[in-house]
Amino acid sequence: MSLTDPVVWLIIALFYAPLHYLLPVLFLFMTGQEDGATRRRLIRRAFINATLSMAAAFALAIWLARQGRLVPAMLVLLATMLVPFVHILLHRRELRAPTGN
């Protein structure tokens, strides 16, 4: 099997997706002190960000792998795991920022 085989990418996705979705949610629970409604909103945003970044990461990784550039393809998958964390931290900064009324 090669990395151009869809079955290989399905297996990679099955291992990648739980980390990509569950680590940001775990981070929210462990570090957050928000109330329930705010935490649910942050979790929803984290899931949306994880879905979008995962789709973009796989599109780019598959494209790179088909060109024979496997190391950059895997680095893209690893690097995009940080995207939901960046968005969580940015949203928390927005929540803590004083309103300019």
Secondary structure, DSSP 8 states (H G I E B T S, - for coil): --TTSHHHHHHHHHHHHHHHHHHHHHHHHHH----HHHHHHHHHHHHHHHHHHHHHHHHHHHHHHHTT-HHHHHHHHHHGGGHHHHHHHHHHHHHHS----
